[in-house]
Amino acid sequence: MLEDFQIRDIDNVFADFVCSRGGGSTDFLRKAATIASSAVGHGNICVNLADLFGSSEVATAVASLRSSKMVGQPGEYRPLVLDDANRLYLHRYWKYESDLATVLISMASDAPDVDTELLKDGLSRLFPKTTESLDWQRIATAAAIRSRFCVISGGPGTGKTTTVVKIIALLLEQAKRSRMRVGLAAPTGKAAARLKESICKAGKELETLTPVAGSIPADVSTIQRLLGVIPDSCRFRHNADNPLPFEAIVVDEASMVPLGLMAKLVAALAPGTRLILLGDRDQLASVEAGAVLGDICNTGHGFGFSAAFQAFIAEATGCIIPESFVGSDVPALADAVVVLQKNYRFGEDSGIGLVSTAINNDNAASVLDGMKDGTTGGTMGGVALIETPPRDSLQKKLAASVVTGFSDYLRHDSPDDVLRAFDRFRVLCALRQGPYGVEGINSLIETCLADEGVIKPDKQWYHGRPVMVMINDYSLKLFNGDVGIALHDPESEIGLSVYFPSINGVARKFSPYRLPSHETVFAMTVHKCQGSEFERVLLILPPFSNQILTREIIYTGLTRARTAVELWCTDDIFTLSCEKRIQRRSGLRQALWG
């Protein structure tokens, strides 16, 4: 892992600063400081000294680092923190991790008063009777009412949003005449818009089932907006001294939330506030540092519920959790994490459902033959695996898929319709650079579409150019990952404006020259597509091994599609990738689960 880290200028500057003030020998200190800084840039929270120094050097390195004035124990205010497990942190990230773990454990252990009879009545009204012995949506709902902290995880189509709307309704019922303010948030503008749409739809379905249906909130914001961004800064108005004005907060697409932002959100909760996280624990981790949802869910490791939780669920829901799901002496967090099991989007004959399940169950090889018939209607029903073409025939092969996928998005009149049409299809890449990365593929797609007369890319800004914002711009309220399209605009001095979808359904427009850093986005990386859904997806993996190719990459790319996926990949790359999990260095999992 460490040999693949790219050392940035900022990493060397930090190491120079630490060594100039560290005192004593700087041999171990310089290397440790450089890699600790670089590790954060590669998504890690800390670095294990065992990875950094050979087994024969670790003890000497630890002693040397402990003697430095710039390295402290947990709780000490030093630039670097070295804990008892020989994990080395930048102080800020140790603080984020420590504070988050402390608060989440406390919240998971806090059981608010519950009117069990009212809850039982509400559950019977909101959940239709089923022949299934275990209704995991009902169990998740009861778990969220029982504790101040709850995580509801599950793949696309398992009903996370439907479940949380019912949770909100039951919380409002439990509040009775007390005030219950609920804040709704997501990491990106697109994810927030999708959550708003889903909640409005699910809320209408409850109108005849609960008297509080009209009180279910529909205002959804990004987490940054919820916290109140202070212009021209990275700080927020809401914090421990000025907490958020809500009794409950729901965060969707929690797998996309990095450690720093999650820590700041939790720090801004008022005493007694509930926090409910929704997300897919098997998805890729956040682009920035941390794999917070995966650590909270203890992904890849089994855990059981407590006997007390089993008894509560039996009384409140009528569901009997089998003994195989119950553990002894389990941590408090175990009762706060519920994984939804049934998929309502992908039926038994859905290739997307079958392949994604096989990947997560370490059984990817079993679906290879079913994907290789070359059509999306084969035995894997909607998933076709096609060998990635060589570089010299890439454009010709690409043209057939992208012309079909993008041929009609500019035929619509309104910007909102153009944006919706564009989101029906997307090309996803595992890599950023090279002929099989988004940079090379985007260039080829422009050429293919220009040859067919779909676009006319004769200058930098042309009608129909899709762009993705690459950094947050709090003043414009444009955030990393937001996608817009340049369209003719007679009101613009240059004849074009870039239109972005908004949470209220009316596109916002900007001058191209006001946009923060951005890039063309006919194709996007799998990392950047999290929180998005498309009718059809072309997922391109290179025909050679790369450290970024993991099961999470393939799983996340596949499950962005609702109906069909064309997967360009060799058999060997598919099998090897599905055998490899993302490994991000962090102490959060141990702090939460022991």
Buried (B, 14 or more C-beta within 10 A) or exposed (E): BBEEBEEEEEBBEBBBEBBEEBEEEBEBBBBBBBBBBBBBBBBBBBBBBBBBBEEEBBEEBBEBBEBBEBBBEBEEEBBBBBBEEBBBBBBBBBBBBBBBBEBBBEBBBBBEEBEBEBBBEBBEBBBEEEEEEBBBBBBBBBBBBBBBBBBBBBBBBBBBBBBBBBBBBBBBBBBEEEEBEBBBBBBBBBBBBBBBBBBEEBBEEBEEBBEBBEBBBEBBBBBBBBBBBEEEEEEBEBBEEEBBEBBBBBBBBBBBBBBBBBBBBBBBBBEEBBBBBBBBBBBBBBBBBBBBBBBBBBBEEEBBBBBEBBEBBEEBBBBEBEEEBBBEEBBBBBBBBBBBBBBEBBEEEBBBBBBBBBBBEEEBEEBBEBBBBEEBEBBBBBBBBBEBBEEEEBBEBBBEBBBEBBBEBBEBEEBBEBBEBBBBBBBBBBBBEBBBBBBBBBBBBBBBBBEEEBBEBEEEBBBBBBBBBBEBBBEBBBBBBBBBBBBEBEEBEEEBBBBBBBBEEEBBBBBBEEBBEBBBBBBBBBBBBBBBBBEBBBBBBBBEEBEBBBBBBBBBBBBBBBBBBBBBBBBEBBEBBBEBEBEBBBBBBEBBBE
